[in-house]
Amino acid sequence: MTDTGNDKINVLGKQTNWEDLYFYQKADIIYQMSFAFCNRFIHPYKDRTRDQIIQAARSCKQNIVEGLADGVTSSEMQMKLLNVARASLKELREDFEDYLKSRHLQYYIAGEERYNVMLDYCRHHNRLPDYEPFFDKWNDEQMCNYGLTLCHMIDKMMMSFMKRLEQEFITEGGIKERMHKARTGYRQQQDTRLKELETRLPELESELSKANAEMMKWKSSYEDLRQRALKSYYKQQEEISRLKALIEEMKKK
């Protein structure tokens, strides 16, 4: 991020393409799944949990987008918004768990065949089209368990991603530090160039003086040669004129 010498120092952070991140892709799935889950299993007017589930899932996805977009200019805001996304995800996970508990439905337990199938599927599928066909087929217990599994995976991925951002911040700093380094680096480059020119100036002046002396020497030589050439020319002209006059006189005789 921050280079030395004449290399450019980048002030703005790199824009992350969130659509390529697995945890964003899974966050999109969990939002669409939550929406379908509420439409099928939670009454639109009698249970306020419906709006809370949908908003928590949406908040997770949207705060990922906003956080990564803000990361171009603010590492602090990026981390805060990503953590807001994690908090919303935890709220959603709690709602799925409450749904299972309140209706005496089962959690899928590690070691069970259905748990292993679910875990393998969620681990290797990150796109909405892989899940969407099941939104009308899974019962509420299945949707809750798949939702919980996706929530755990998203949270784990986001924590790893945020650890990486933390390390980048430690080594490269935030935008204020990068701006300071860029401005300081630019001034240092100008100061270095000025010193180079000032050091070179006496040498250039000496070379110029030698060149002027050499020019004067050659100018003097040129003038001397010119004068001798002119003298010879005029002398020959006089000789030519004398010979012509002599020839004319001889013709008259």
Secondary structure, 3 states (H helix, E strand, C coil): CCCCCCCCCCCCCCCCCHHHCHHHHHHHHHHHHHHHHHHHHCCCCCCCHHHHHHHHHHHHHHHHHHHHHHCCCCHHHHHHHHHHHHHHHHHHHHHHHHHHHHCCCCCCCCCCHHHHHHHHHHHHCCCHHHHHHHCCCCCHHHHHHHHHHHHHHHHHHHHHHHHHHHHHHHHHCCHHHHHHHHHHHHHHHHHHHHHHHHHHHHHHHHHHHHHHHHHHHHHHHHHHHHHHHHHHHHHHHHHHHHHHHHHHHHHHC
